[in-house]
């Protein structure tokens, strides 16, 4: 085919490889773009389609930009510095779940590619929350790619979002709480557990608590900051929402434990960066949430008879001079792993459930927990509200004088 020139309408010609190449001149002196085809009919059809899009302002310049490149660019430009550091670290981690499509050209990907990616994140390995976060990241990144005319439309518009099933709220019994406190007795973080039990505070709020946030005279404390562990180290941040900045009243027993801790604490450890924080590590640094979780897991293990029995077996073997073999140790560790574990957040769930079960109004519980809306509290803990159906029936009878 001889080269066909058209006034700003592109050209189609057969190149040295025997392929049919389309050359389009971009408006506003933005250069040219080309694409090869096997047949002249395909080349002509594509040229006509792109000219129509140029006239309508919908033209997208061909690109070999990979999905991985775009996700990294999107996160570094639109996310970094605009969201909390820990949230940014989480988004980077979420982006790694897109590895099967990472090297593919963003313009070649279709809805079924992304649907398969989400389907392959098996529910046995990934929670619904994680799969939903992958969906949300891809959706927002590709939506931005449409705005920047990198792709013509967002393929995620045709992808079915993963369903998120909320896990059943896990709480502790009163007996379990007692055994946990007994296991932590005398430890430097014992006051933190007592404070968590009596306030329902989040771990980040507890670790970020400062002594000037505690008012011993008014018998309360104020949530004004949280400490998170990000990729750059400890990060001091404001609470997650306006409602999270709150006042919490304290029972006398909790105040007493805090006062004892205050009396033996070296003050003003971090006047510039972290302030006068209440709970510190043995090295007088902020408590690392990961280290705390390991300690929390060990405390729970100590409350279970099976753990105590296994520890006793190891002690007796050592007393008898019997060397614990690698296989024996593996068996003990395997049994220990079977011991039930509840997350630290279960203390918060327990606090809220017990308050509601004892008739505390839901609006007051919601404020104490720092929820943005009472409906969140109701969704999570509605099951703990006592059934007052009989009382309601009597009230109806009185109101209508039945």
N, C-alpha and C positions, 0 to 999 in steps of 0.2 A: 504494500500500500504506500502510495506516495504521501509525503508529508502534507497535511491539510492545515492551512493557517486560517484562523478566524479571528476577527477583531475582538480581543478580550474574551473570547469564548473557548480558549484552550486549543490544543492541537493533538492529533493522534498520528503516530508514525511507527513503522516497523524498525526496531533497532538491530544492532549487529548480532544479537543473540536469537533473533527470530521471534522475539516477543513484541507485543504491541503496547507501546508506552503512551500514556496521556500526560501532557504537560499543561498545567493551569497557572495563569498569572494571578497572584493575589492582589486584592485591592489595596490602595493606600501604600503602594511601593513596598509591600511586605515580602517580596520575592516570589519564587515559584514553588510549586509542589508537583511531584510526579508519582505515577503508579503504573506497574506493569500488569499485562493480562495475556492470557494464552490465545485469545481470539479477538479479531477486530470488533465483533459484535459486543463482546463484554466491555471492551475499552470504550466504545462509543456510548453504550448504555450508562457506564459510570460517569463519563464526561458530561453527558446530558443531565444526569441526576445532580452532579455537583454544581453545574452552572445554575440550575434552578435554585439550589440551596444558597449559592452565592447571592443571587438576586433577592432572595427572601431573608438574608442575614442568618441563615442556619448552617452555613458551611463549617465543617470541622476539618482542619488540616491533618492529613495522614501523619501518624507518629508511631514510633516503635517503643514508646514509653512503657515500661513494665509496671505491673501493679505494685510491686514492692517499692520501686522508685517513687511512685506517686504517693503511697501511704507515708513513706518517710518524709517526703516534702510537705505533705499536708499536715502531719503532726508537728513538724518543726516550725512551720509558718503560722498555722491557725490554732494550735493547741499550746505549744510551749510558751510559757510566760502568761498565758491567759487562763490557765487552770492551775489547781494545786499541784505541787511537784509530785505528790504520791499518785494523783489521778493521771498525770502525764506518764509516770512510770508504768502504771496499770495499762494505759492505752498502748504503750510500746510492747508490753507483754501480750496484750490481746492481739496485736498485729501479727505476732509470730504464729498465731493459729491459722493465718492465711497462707502459710508456706507452700501448700500444694499448687497455688495459683501465682505465687510470687514472681516467677520469671516470665509469665505470659504477658503479652501485649495487652494493655488496658482496653484498646479499641477492638480487640478480637474476642473479648470475654462476653458471654451472653448469660441471661438469667439462670439457665439450667446449670452453668458452671458454679455459680454461687450457691444455688440450691443444694447441689451435690456436696459442696464444701461444708455447709451447715449440717446436712444429713450425716456426713461422715464423722462429725463431732459427736460420738456416741454418748447417749445419756448415761451409760454406765461409768464413763470416764469424766464427762463434763456436765456441770449443772446447767439447768435451764438459764440461769443468770449469766453464766459465761457465754453460752451460745447466743443469747440475746445481745450481749455486749459486742460480740464479733459482728453480728448483724448491724447494730447501731453504728459501729465504727465504719464499716464498709458503706453503709447508706449515706452517712454524712460526708465521707471522703469523696464518693462518686458523685454526690449532688454538687459538691464544690467543683469537681472536674467538669461537670456540665456547664456551670457558670463561667468557667475559664475556657470553654470551647475546646476541651481536650477530648471529650466524647460527646456524641450527639444527644444521648438520653441516658438516664440512670437505669441500669439493668436491675437494680435492687427494687425498683417499683413493682416488678413482677415476681419477686421472691417472697415466699410465705415466711413471715417472722416466726422464730421459735416460740413455743409456748413456755411460760414460766409458771411452774407449780410451786407455790409457797410451801416450804417445809413446815411441819408441825412445830409449834413453839415448844422448846424443851425447857423444863424447869427443874429445880431441886426440891426435894422434900425437906421438911424441917430437920429431920434426922440426918440427912446428907449434909446440910449446911453446918450442923454441929460437928460432924466428923471432919469436915474440911477445915473448920476453924481450929479444931484440936490438932490436926496435922500441921497447921501453919503456926501454931503457938510458939512465941518466942522469936520467930523469924522477923527480920527487919521489915518485910512487906506485909506482916500480919495486919497493921492498921489499914493498909490499902484494901485488903479483902473485906475488912469490917465496914469500911466506908462504901465499898461497892455494894455490899449486901443491904446497907441501910439507906442508900440513895438511888440505886439503879443507874449510876453514872457509867458512861462508856469508858473503855480502857484509855483511849487517847485523852479524854477529859481528866481522868485520874492522874495520868502521868504528867499532864501539863499543869496540874494544880499548884499554885504558889501560896506561900504563907500569908501574903497580903490579900489573898482571895478568901481567907478564912476569918470570920468574925466571931471570936469566942464569946464576946459579950451578947451579941444578938443571936447566938446559937444557930448560925447558918454559914453557908459558903456561897461563892459566886463563880459561875463558869464563864470565864472570859477568854480562855485560850486553850489550845490543844497542842500536844507534841506528837509528830509523826516521824517515822524513819523513812527517808527518801534515798535516792541513789547518791545524793551528795552528803548524806549524814542526817543528823537530827534537824527537823524543820519545825519552827514555831509558827502556828497559824491561828487564825480566828476560828471559832466553832463553825460547823458545817452549815448552819442556817441562823437566821435572826432569832428563831425560837430556841435555839440551842444555847444562846446567851441567857442565863437564867439564875435565879436565886433558889437555893435548896435548904430547907430547914433540917437541922440535925438532932437526933435523939441524944440524951445525956451521955449514954455509954460510948457512943461514937466520938463525941466531943472529948471525953476523957482520954480515949486512946490517941486522938490527934494531939491533945495537950501534952501527953507523955512523950510523943514523938517530937513535938516542937521543942520541948525542954532539952532534949539530947541531940538536937540537930545543929550542925554548924551552919550559921546563916550566911546569906548573900554569897552563895557559891558561884552564881552566874549572874551578876547584876546587869551585865550588858546584853548578853545573848538570850538567856532563858529566864532570867528573873530568879526569884527566891523559891525554887521548886521544892515541894514537900518530899517527894519520893525519889531517892537516888540509888544508884548501884553501889557495890562495895568500893568501887574506884571513885566515888563521889561524882559520877556523871549521870545524865538522864538515863532512866531505865530503858533499855532496848526492848521494844515490844516482842521481838523474836525470842530474846532470852527470857522474858517474862512468861511467854506461852510455854516454853520448855519447863520452867519452874512450876507453872500451873498444872501441867500434865503430871509432873512428878508428885505434886501434892495430892492430886486425885487418886493416883495409884496407891498412895499410902493409906487411903481410906478404905481400900477393898481387902477383905480377908485373904483372898487368893494371893494378892501381892505380898501381904505380910507373911503368908505361909512360905512363899518362894524365897523371900529374903531370909527367913529363918533357916530354910534348907541350906542356902549358901553359907550362912554363918556357922551352922553345925558341921558342915563339910570342912570348913576351914579350921575349926577347932580340933577336929579329928586328924588334921593334917592331910586330908584327902584333897588332892588337886582337882579343881573343877575343870573338866576337859572342855574343848571347844564345842563338842556335840552337846554336852550338858548345858553349857551356857546358851547355845542356840535354842534348846528346848525351853529354858527358863524365859528367854527373851520372847519366844513365840507365844508362850502362855501369857506373859505380861501384856503383849499387844492385844490380846483378846479381852482384856479388862475394859469395860465400857468407859468412854471419855465424853464429857460434856464440855462444850466451849465456854470460855470465860463469860461470853455474852449471855449465857443462861442465867447468870446472877441478876442481870438486868430484867430478863423475862420473869424471873421468880419474884423480884421486887414488885413489878407492876401487877402481876397476877394476884399476889397476896393482898395488895392494897385494894384492888377491885373486889376481891372475894370478901373483904371485910367492910365493904360498903362505902369506900372513899369515892366520891363523884368522879366520873371519867374525865371531866374537864380539868380537875385538879391533878389527876394522875398524868394526863397528857402534858400539862405544864411542867410537872416535876421531871418527866423524862426528856423534855425538850423537843417534843414532836411538833412539826409545823402545823398539823391539824388534828383535832380530836378524832377524826375519822380514821387516821392511821392507828391510833391507840385502840379504837373499837375493832378494826379489822384484825389486829394482832391478838388482842386479849379479851375480846367480847365473850369468849367461852367462860372466862373466869367470873363474870358478873353473876351474882346469885339470881336464881329464878324466882321472881316475885309474882308469878301468875295468880296465886291465891289472894295475895294482897290486892292486886289489880281488880279481881272479881269483887272483892268487898268494897273497894272504892267506887266501882261502877254502880253497885247497888245503892251506895249512899248518895252519889251524884244524881242518879235518876229516880231516887226514892222508890226503888222496886220493892 
